[in-house]
Structures are given as C-alpha cells and as structure tokens.
Amino acid sequence: MSIAEQVYEAVKPLPEPLALEALHFVEYLSSKTSDRVEMTDLIQAQEQVMLHVWDNPDDEVWNDVKTF
C-alpha cells in the first residue's frame, strides 16, 4: 500500500472537521515544498547577476570574516 493510500485510509474514518484539518495540513505541506522550489529557482537566477558583486578584489576582505 502506498503512503498516499495509507493517508487516505487513516483519514477516511475521521469526522468531517478533522478530515478538513488533515486536508489543510497536507495543502500546507505541499505549499512549503513549492515555496522551496521557487526560492531555489530565484537564488539560482540571482547568482549569475550577483557574481560580479561577490567575486571581486574589493570583496576578498570579507571572505575570512567569522560569522556567528
């Protein structure tokens, strides 16, 4: 039995309000995943544009700064 089928079987006997809450939670998890994909795409798109800012002789002094 797949995970999706197991989730379905676990939710089937729940009363409607709890089933709705489970649905909202699953939708929340899905949105978190899509947000991460969008953020990764945005970071990759900005990386090429920012290389001249991050990788230049004036910026080298910041390479060894300790972060907390």
C-alpha positions in Angstrom: 0.0 0.0 0.0 1.4 3.4 -1.0 1.9 6.2 1.5 -1.0 8.2 -0.2 -3.3 5.2 0.2 -2.2 4.9 3.9 -3.0 8.5 4.5 -6.4 8.1 2.7 -7.2 5.0 4.9 -6.2 6.9 8.1 -8.4 10.0 7.2 -11.5 8.1 5.9 -13.0 7.3 9.4 -12.3 10.8 10.8 -15.2 13.2 11.3 -15.6 15.9 8.7 -13.9 18.7 10.7 -10.8 16.6 11.4 -10.7 15.4 7.8 -10.8 19.0 6.7 -8.0 19.9 9.1 -5.9 17.0 7.7 -6.5 18.3 4.2 -5.4 21.7 5.2 -2.3 20.3 6.7 -1.5 18.3 3.5 -2.1 21.5 1.5 0.3 23.4 3.8 3.0 20.8 3.3 2.5 21.0 -0.4 2.8 24.8 -0.4 6.0 24.6 1.7 7.6 22.3 -0.9 6.6 24.5 -3.8 7.9 27.6 -1.9 11.3 25.9 -1.5 11.4 25.1 -5.3 10.6 28.7 -6.1 13.2 30.1 -3.7 15.8 27.8 -5.1 14.9 29.0 -8.7 15.2 32.6 -7.5 18.5 32.0 -5.8 19.9 30.4 -9.0 18.6 33.2 -11.2 20.2 35.8 -9.0 23.5 34.0 -8.6 24.8 34.9 -12.1 23.8 38.5 -11.7 25.5 38.9 -8.4 28.8 37.1 -9.2 30.4 40.5 -10.1 29.5 41.8 -6.7 30.5 38.7 -4.7 33.6 37.8 -6.6 35.9 40.8 -7.0 39.2 42.0 -5.4 37.4 44.6 -3.1 35.2 41.8 -1.7 38.0 39.4 -0.9 38.5 41.1 2.6 35.1 39.6 3.6 36.0 36.0 2.8 37.6 35.4 6.2 35.2 37.2 8.5 33.8 34.8 11.1 30.1 34.5 11.4 28.1 33.6 14.5 
